[in-house]
């Protein structure tokens, strides 16, 4: 699992690649801490290269959303694959997050 965070025009972008499962969730949560620290900004979770997300991964997304809501920020989930979209649909995440396609 790879996480790359960049900032451009006051937007924090986290590019996620690989499998976000229970085995790597703690490591990914730590890597995504800068998003929580800057939750007053627009936060983009770029999922173009995210192959799989487990319930542990979904919990990380919720934590980021909660931090953004508390600090007046915004979370955008970008470019989810059909597989991830199906997980989001089954869990109700499509209603919780702004989903964008590039």
Secondary structure, 3 states (H helix, E strand, C coil): CEEEEEEECCEEEEEEEEEECHHHHHHHHHHCHHHHHCCCCEEEEEEEEEEEECHHHHHHHHHHHHHHHHHCCEEEEECCCHHHHHHHHHHCHHHHCEEECC
